[in-house]
């Protein structure tokens, strides 16, 4: 084969694409009723936007991004949505508070795995301008209710607080003191992260490292009073929303901009890479990007990975019935278009046969296209102002007068 798709990408068509589109349309309907407005941002931005917001020491910036240069300016294909949304708010002077939904492709140069691609679709929500812990809990509840509506099963929700910058400064001293006698037990990645982005050591998958971290003091032990109160209220509201969750005191997020509440939704059938939805609060990011000092929170969900966890047949796809209109002869063509219009007006698929081809050839094409019905319009039908409709599943057929076609289609009953 001369050409193939790049590694980590895929072609979407047929049922797979229909399922993804169903999830995306469900997201638009669900979040619209929760006060979210859809936003679309450029597929690429100046690289500095993501480097500054995500953090230079994160995997995304260090080794997972796609960058290119034009006229000595460095650009990056969008690896995540939050930075772009905040940039749009600042640049367009959008009034706050505001709730935004995005459904867009993202790009990361990571090793492809089950449900993980280098080009992937992400659904995300951002709630900008609200500081109250009620909204942290509500955002988690929104994620749960949305997944419930899709038919998702067996998802667990983990929450934690990583405090504010002051909390983390104090915690770094405590953690460093604990780790000092265990340095020889840590992997090279953890030693590097310890110096450059210390919270991310808890993301390590190395079993020996995790044995050390199981015994380490947790950041919730050093939260300041304000962060402690915020976290306790978040848990209170989650209980009020009847959201079942568990605390994971080792839970951190891989991006530098998070503060206070962080959370992950995990599915049990994805192996080690089991997170399907994750997010948290990022109260310092807007100011970091040059905007006003504004609280904010959000989450993102990888649609491709989530699809692997959905039960068979979820979300339900209702493909409209497909009709193939067989036209016999050039003189009947214009009248056949009237029949096609009636079928289209009822929301059905109608594929028009080529009147210059034989009836046999048109019927073969109807089979290849997996039509549910063929509609035959020939000279006999034209004289009677009717058409013959054949059920391709049962083989039965019925002659229907043109003026009665509306009523026939409205019944939606097989022949």
N, C-alpha and C positions, 0 to 999 in steps of 0.2 A: 504494500500500500504506500502511495506517494506521500500522503499527509495524514497525520493523526493529531488528535487533540493533545494539548500540553498536559503533562503529569499533574494530577491533583485537580483536574477540571472534569466536567461531564456534560454530555448532551442531554437535554430534557425534552421529552415529548410524550404524547399519549397520556396514559393514566398517571404516571409519575408527575408530570407537569400539572395535570388537573388537580391532583391532591395538594401540591404545593400552592397552587393558585387558590384552592379552597381555604387553606390555612390562612393565607394572606388576606383574603376577602373577609374571613371570619374575624381576623384581628382588626380590620378597619371598622367593622360593625360593632364589635365589642368595645373597643376603646373610644369610639365616637360617643357612645352613651356614657362613658366615664369622663367626658370633657376633654379628650385629647384631639388635637388637630394634626393632620399629617404634614410632614415637612420633607423636602428632598434637597439634598446638598450635592455638590460636585463629586464625581467619582474619584477625582484626584485633587489634592490641596498642596500648598507649599509644605515641604517636609518639616519645617520648623514647628508648625502647628502641632503635629503629632509627637515630635521629639520633646517639645516643652510640656505637653499635657500628659503623655503616657509615661515619660521618664526615660532618660538615656540608658539606664541599666536594665530595662525590661527586655524580655526575649523578643517582643514585637519589634522594638527599635534596634536591638543589637543584631538580630539574625533572621527575622521573619517578615521584613517589609520588602515591598517592590518600589524602588526609586528610579528616577531618571532625571536627566538634566537638559534644559533648553536655555540657551543664552546665559549660561553660568548660574541659572536658578535651579535649585533642586526641588523636585516634586516627589510626592509619594501617593501611590494608589491607596485609597482609604482603607485602613486596617480595622477601624472601629468607628462608631457613630457619634459618641458623646462630644468629642472635641469639635467636630464639624458643626453640630447643632449649636453649641455655645458660641462658636465663631460667627455663625449666622445671626444669632440673637444680638451680639455686640455690634456687628457690622451694619445690620438693618435697623438698629435701635428699637427692637421689639419690646413692647411694654410687658411688664411682669406683675404678678405671677403668670405663668403660662405652662400648659401641658402639651408636649409634642410626641407624636408617634412617627417612627421611620421604619420603612420596609425596603431595604436596599442591599445590593451586593457589596461584600467586603472582600479584601484580598490580603492573604498572609502566606508567606513562603515557608510554611511548616511542613513536616513530614505527613503525607496523607495517611489517614487511618480510617477505620469504620466510622462513617458519618462525618468525617472531617475532610474538607477539600480546601484547596488553595484559593479558589473563588467560591464563595458561599453566600447564602442569603441570610440576612439577620433582621429580626423584628426587635425593635427597641422602643422604650418609652423614657422620656425625660420630664421631670417635674421641677421646674425652675422657679425659685423665689419663695419657697416655703421651708421654715425651720422646724416646725412642730413634729414630734415623734409620731403623731397620728398618721402623717403622710408616709413615713417609713413603713409602718404596718400596712397601710392601705395599699401601697405599691406592691408589697409581697402578696397581699390578698388578691389584687388584680391578676397577678401572675398565676396564682392557684386557680382562680375561677375560670380564667381563659383556658388553661390546660384541661381543667375538668370538662369544659364545654366541648373540647375537641375529642374527648373520650380517653384521655391519658389515664393510665393506671400505674400504681406502685411508685409514685414519686415521693421522695422525702425532702423536707425543707430544713436547711441548716442555717443558723443565724449566729452572729457574733458582733462584738464592737471592737474596733481597733483604735478608738479614742481620737483625740485631736493631736496636733503636732506636739503640744506640751506633754501630753500623756506619753507619746512615743519616745520623746527625749528621755524621760524618766525610765521608761521600760527598757530602753536600749542599754542603760547602765546596769540594770538588774539582770537582764538576759546575758550581757557580756560577762558579768561576774560568774554566772552559772556555767556558761559554756567554756570558760578558760581551761578547766581541767579536762574537758572532753574534746579539745581541738583535734587530737589525733584520730578521733572516731568519726569525724565529719568528712564527707566527700569534697572533691575539689570545687564543685559548683556551690556548695554551701559556704565554703571558705570565702569564695569570691563574693557571694551575695551578702555574707555577714558584714563585709566592709563597705559595700556599695548600696545595698537595699536590704537591710537586715531582716525585715518582716518576711521576706520571700523565702527564707530558709524553710519555713513551715510548708511550702509547696513541694518540697523535695519528696521524691517517690522511693528513695533509698531506705530500705528497712532498718538498717543500722542507725541512720540519721534519725528516723522516726522514733526509735527506741529512746534516743537521747531526748528528743523534743517532748515525748510523753511525760518525762519527769521535769521538764523545764517550767519555770514560773510563767504564767499566762498574762497577756496584756490586760485582761479584765481585772487582775489583781492590783494594777497600778493606775486605773482610770481616775481622772479628777472627779470632783463632786458633780459638776455639770454633765459630764459624759456618762457617769454612772446613773444619774437620774434620767437622762435621755434614754439610755438602754433599757432601764427598768420599765419605762413607759411604753417603749416599743413592744416589749413582751406582753405588757398588760393589754395593749390594743390588739395584738395578734390573738390573744385569748378571747377578747371581745368579738373579734371577727370570726371566731371558731376555726382558726387556722392552726392545724397541728404542726409543731416544729420541734426541733431539738437544738440545743446549744452545742456548738463545736468551738471550743476555746482556741483551737489551732487554725481556725478558718481565717485566711487573709485573702486579699485579691491581688492579682499580679500586676496591677497598674498603680502608679504612684499617687494618683489623685484622690484615692478614697479616704474618707474620714468617718469616724463613728460606725454606723450600722453597715454591715456587709452580710450578704446572704447568697446561698446557692440552692438550686433545685437539682436533685440528683435522681437518675433513673438506674434501676438495678441491672439492666440487661445490656449495658454498654462497656463493661469491663472497667479498666482503670480510668479511662476518660469518660466519666459518667455524668459530668455536669451538663445540663441542657439549658439552664437559665441562671443568670447570675448578675449581681449588681450591688448597689449600695449608695451611700451618701458621699457627696464630693463638694463640701462647702467652700473649699479654698480654690477650686479650679477656675471659676469665672474671673477672679482677680488675677490669677496667674496668667491668664490669656489677655489681660489688658482691659477687662470690663470692671464693673462695680463689684464690691464685696457682696456676693449673693449666694445664699444657700441653695443647694440643688441635690437631686437624687435621681437615680434611674436604674434600669436593668436592660439586658439584651439577651436574646435567645437565638441560637443557631437553628434555623428551620431544618436544614439537612440532617443534623444529628438528631433533632427531636423526632423526625419522621421515622427513624429506626425504632423508636420506643412505642409508637402508636400501635394499638391492636389492629389486627387484620380488618380491613373494611372501614377504618377510621382515618380521616373524617369521611363520612358517607358522600360518595360522588353520584349525583343524579344526572347522567348524560341524557340530553334530550333525544327523543326518537329521531331516527334518520330516515328520510324519504329519498328515493332516487326517481326522478321524473323522466320516463322514457318518452321521447317525442318522435312520432313517425311522420317525417316529411317537413319540408320547408314551409309549406302553406299553413301548417298548424302551429308554427313557432310562436307567433305573437299571442295566440290564445293560451298556449302552454305557460307563458309568462304570468298570465292572470292566475292560473292554478298555483304556480310557485309562490306568488305573493300571498295567497290565502294561507298556504302552509307556513310560510315565514311569519305571518301575522299571529299565528298561534304559538310561536316560540320554538317550532321544530326546525331541525336541519333539513334543508331540501337542496339536493345536488341535481343540477340540470344536465340531462343527457345531450349529446351532440346529435342533432337531427340529421346530420350528413352521414352518420354511422348507422350500420344495420341494427335492427332490434336485438338480434342475438348478441352483437358486440356490446350494446348498451346494457343488456341484462348481465353479461359476464362482469362488466365494470361495477354494476350494483352489488354483485357478490363480493368482489375484491374489496369494495369499500365498506362491506359489512352493513349494508342498509337494512333497516328493520322492515321497511315496506318499499315496494316499487309501485309507482303510479304510471299507468300506461294511458297515453292519449294518442289514439290513432283516428283514422277516418270514421270508423264505426262509432267511436265515442263522440267524435265531433258532431256527427249527425244527430246524436241523441242528447247533445249538450251534457255529456257525462265524462267520467274517467273511471278506469278500472284500477282498484287498489288491491294489491296482493300482499298478504302477510308472509314474509320470508321465513318465519319460524314454523308456522303451521301449514303453509302452502295454500291456505284458503284465500279466496279472492271475492271481491264484491264490487258491483258497479254502483257508483255514487253519482247522482246528478250534481252538476256544478253548483247550482243554487243551494243544494243541501250539504255541500262540502264543509261549510262553517260548523253546522250542527254535528256532523260526523266527527270532525277533529276535536270538537269541544268535549265529546264524551270520553275520549282517551281510552276506548275499549278496543281490545284486540278483536280481529275478525274471527 
